[in-house]
Each structure stands twice: as structure tokens, then as C-alpha cells.
Amino acid sequence: MKNLLLATTTLVLVTLVPALSIAGESDACKACHNGSVAPGVDALKSKFKTADALVAGAKSSANPMMKSIQADEAKLKAAAAELMK
């Protein structure tokens, strides 16, 4: 009985712990948008008033570092919604 309880507890912990470490969508943006590499999050919030405007601005960016993220509109929308909270 103790072995079954220990095995079940271990399985639950192994299953749940990785889910706790999932980062938000905007964390990938904050790596570059820190004010030194690219405009900071506060600058983006003042320039773009809505999440849709931020997505449109990101998609129209000519910066080659934005090319990989421009292809994933769902991720852009999720990150913009999280940033504009």
C-alpha cells in the first residue's frame, strides 16, 4: 500500500511540476524588448493603444529579428493581450 501511495505521489509530482514552469507568451518578447535591444514594454504600451494595434505593428516591422515571430499570429495575439493588461 505504501509503495502504491509513493508511486502515485511521484507520478503526480512528475506530471504537474513542468506545468508550473510554463512562461507567459510575452516573456519571449521581454528578452529583446527591454529598452536596450528593442523598445521597452512601456514604450510599446504608449505607442500602441490596443492589442490589435500592437499585433499590426509587430507584423509590419522590417526588423529581421522579428521575422520568426511574425509568422505565428496566434502567439503574437496572445503576447499582445498579455502585454496590454
C-alpha contacts under 8 A as a table, 3 or more apart, distances in Angstrom:
res1	aa1	res2	aa2	distance
1	M	4	L	5.15
1	M	5	L	6.26
2	K	5	L	5.09
2	K	6	L	6.07
3	N	6	L	5.05
3	N	7	A	5.97
4	L	7	A	5.07
4	L	8	T	6.04
5	L	8	T	5.15
5	L	9	T	6.09
6	L	9	T	5.16
6	L	10	T	6.08
7	A	10	T	5.14
7	A	11	L	6.11
8	T	11	L	5.09
8	T	12	V	6.17
9	T	12	V	5.16
9	T	13	L	6.21
10	T	13	L	5.17
10	T	14	V	6.06
11	L	14	V	5.18
11	L	15	T	6.09
12	V	15	T	5.13
12	V	16	L	6.07
13	L	16	L	5.22
13	L	17	V	5.80
14	V	17	V	5.84
14	V	18	P	7.39
15	T	18	P	6.76
15	T	19	A	7.60
16	L	19	A	5.38
16	L	20	L	6.75
17	V	20	L	5.31
17	V	21	S	7.00
18	P	21	S	5.42
18	P	22	I	7.02
19	A	22	I	5.71
23	A	27	D	6.47
24	G	27	D	5.51
24	G	28	A	7.90
24	G	79	A	7.70
24	G	82	E	7.88
25	E	28	A	6.28
25	E	29	C	7.70
25	E	75	K	6.83
25	E	78	A	6.23
25	E	79	A	4.73
25	E	82	E	7.23
26	S	29	C	5.09
26	S	30	K	6.31
26	S	78	A	7.70
26	S	79	A	4.40
26	S	80	A	7.18
26	S	82	E	6.30
26	S	83	L	6.34
27	D	30	K	5.06
27	D	31	A	6.69
28	A	31	A	5.68
28	A	32	C	7.86
29	C	32	C	5.96
29	C	33	H	5.86
29	C	79	A	7.65
30	K	33	H	4.74
30	K	34	N	5.86
30	K	40	G	7.75
30	K	41	V	7.14
31	A	34	N	6.48
32	C	35	G	7.89
32	C	36	S	7.83
32	C	37	V	5.48
32	C	38	A	5.71
33	H	36	S	7.49
33	H	37	V	6.40
33	H	38	A	4.65
33	H	39	P	5.30
33	H	40	G	4.63
33	H	41	V	6.09
34	N	37	V	6.50
34	N	38	A	6.33
34	N	39	P	6.50
34	N	40	G	4.49
34	N	41	V	6.77
35	G	38	A	5.46
35	G	39	P	4.70
35	G	40	G	4.08
35	G	41	V	7.73
36	S	39	P	7.06
36	S	40	G	7.65
39	P	43	A	5.96
39	P	44	L	6.66
40	G	43	A	5.23
40	G	44	L	6.36
41	V	44	L	5.06
41	V	45	K	6.22
41	V	83	L	7.45
42	D	45	K	5.04
42	D	46	S	6.29
43	A	46	S	5.20
43	A	47	K	6.12
44	L	47	K	5.09
44	L	48	F	5.88
44	L	54	L	7.58
45	K	48	F	5.38
45	K	49	K	6.33
45	K	83	L	7.74
45	K	84	M	6.64
46	S	49	K	6.55
48	F	51	A	7.45
48	F	53	A	5.66
48	F	54	L	5.41
48	F	57	G	8.00
49	K	53	A	6.76
49	K	54	L	7.63
50	T	53	A	5.22
50	T	54	L	6.37
50	T	84	M	6.93
51	A	54	L	5.01
51	A	55	V	6.23
51	A	77	K	7.08
51	A	80	A	5.00
51	A	81	A	5.44
51	A	83	L	7.98
51	A	84	M	6.12
52	D	55	V	5.08
52	D	56	A	6.19
52	D	77	K	7.40
52	D	80	A	7.60
53	A	56	A	5.04
53	A	57	G	6.09
54	L	57	G	5.02
54	L	58	A	6.13
54	L	80	A	6.30
55	V	58	A	5.09
55	V	59	K	6.13
55	V	73	E	7.88
55	V	76	L	6.04
55	V	77	K	6.19
55	V	80	A	6.48
56	A	59	K	5.13
56	A	60	S	6.16
57	G	60	S	5.17
57	G	61	S	6.20
58	A	61	S	5.27
58	A	66	M	7.38
58	A	70	Q	6.84
58	A	76	L	7.89
59	K	70	Q	5.30
61	S	66	M	6.96
62	A	66	M	7.56
63	N	66	M	5.62
63	N	67	K	7.29
64	P	67	K	5.39
65	M	68	S	7.03
66	M	69	I	5.52
66	M	70	Q	6.05
67	K	70	Q	5.19
67	K	71	A	6.89
68	S	71	A	5.98
68	S	72	D	7.69
69	I	72	D	5.57
69	I	73	E	7.74
69	I	75	K	7.64
69	I	76	L	7.02
70	Q	73	E	6.49
70	Q	76	L	7.32
72	D	75	K	5.49
72	D	76	L	6.39
73	E	76	L	4.91
73	E	77	K	6.09
74	A	77	K	5.15
74	A	78	A	6.20
75	K	78	A	5.10
75	K	79	A	6.07
76	L	79	A	5.19
76	L	80	A	6.00
77	K	80	A	5.09
77	K	81	A	6.07
78	A	81	A	5.21
78	A	82	E	6.23
79	A	82	E	5.08
79	A	83	L	6.10
80	A	83	L	5.06
80	A	84	M	6.03
81	A	84	M	5.29
81	A	85	K	6.48
82	E	85	K	5.62
